[in-house]
Amino acid sequence: MEIKTLFIIIFAISLVFAISLIISSKENLSIELSKGKNYVRLNVSEMFYVETLVKLNPLIEAVSYKEENETIGYVNVFKGVGKNFVIQDREYEIVAKESTNLILP
């Protein structure tokens, strides 16, 4: 076998391996929402508003979290009702109309 052919085969195998690693790492970051209530811990590096999350995910009906004895919420109706709070590293209750994958900004 020629050196050139061997190099091409090794390069092709390496490329397939690298692509499979990229695809599997993206799947691990995916957050699946089922229809109805979902309790999700969002560990985000950059803060963003709940309104942005809802615009990116139109199947979300509501997002809320508990702070001390109070529930803070945002409902996806009439261009948004409730407090447009900042999404941070905490657990949220997300209500979805249908099953979907959550898209983060």
URDA-V485959 format. One record per residue. N is the residue number from 1. RES is the residue in one letter. PHI is phi in whole degrees, 0 to 359 (none if undefined). OMEGA is omega as a letter, one per 20 degrees, with the letter a starting at -180 (999 if undefined). Layout:
# URDA-V485959
{{N	RES	PHI	OMEGA} {N	RES	PHI	OMEGA}}
This chain:
# URDA-V485959
{{1	M	none	r} {2	E	288	r} {3	I	299	a} {4	K	297	r} {5	T	295	r} {6	L	299	r} {7	F	298	r} {8	I	296	a} {9	I	295	r} {10	I	296	r} {11	F	297	a} {12	A	296	r} {13	I	296	r} {14	S	297	r} {15	L	295	r} {16	V	298	r} {17	F	298	a} {18	A	297	r} {19	I	295	r} {20	S	294	r} {21	L	294	r} {22	I	297	a} {23	I	296	a} {24	S	292	r} {25	S	290	r} {26	K	291	r} {27	E	293	r} {28	N	292	a} {29	L	277	a} {30	S	287	r} {31	I	248	a} {32	E	270	r} {33	L	251	r} {34	S	264	r} {35	K	299	a} {36	G	100	a} {37	K	281	r} {38	N	227	r} {39	Y	252	a} {40	V	231	r} {41	R	266	r} {42	L	262	r} {43	N	256	a} {44	V	254	r} {45	S	272	r} {46	E	243	a} {47	M	284	r} {48	F	209	a} {49	Y	273	r} {50	V	299	r} {51	E	302	r} {52	T	295	r} {53	L	300	a} {54	V	291	r} {55	K	295	r} {56	L	285	a} {57	N	230	a} {58	P	296	r} {59	L	278	r} {60	I	282	r} {61	E	268	a} {62	A	202	r} {63	V	225	r} {64	S	211	r} {65	Y	211	r} {66	K	256	r} {67	E	228	a} {68	E	58	a} {69	N	257	a} {70	E	240	r} {71	T	258	r} {72	I	256	a} {73	G	219	r} {74	Y	221	a} {75	V	247	a} {76	N	276	r} {77	V	211	r} {78	F	51	a} {79	K	63	r} {80	G	103	r} {81	V	235	r} {82	G	114	a} {83	K	275	r} {84	N	277	a} {85	F	277	r} {86	V	275	r} {87	I	283	r} {88	Q	230	r} {89	D	284	r} {90	R	198	r} {91	E	271	r} {92	Y	236	r} {93	E	263	r} {94	I	242	r} {95	V	259	a} {96	A	246	r} {97	K	292	a} {98	E	219	r} {99	S	294	a} {100	T	199	r} {101	N	263	a} {102	L	286	r} {103	I	257	r} {104	L	254	r} {105	P	291	999}}
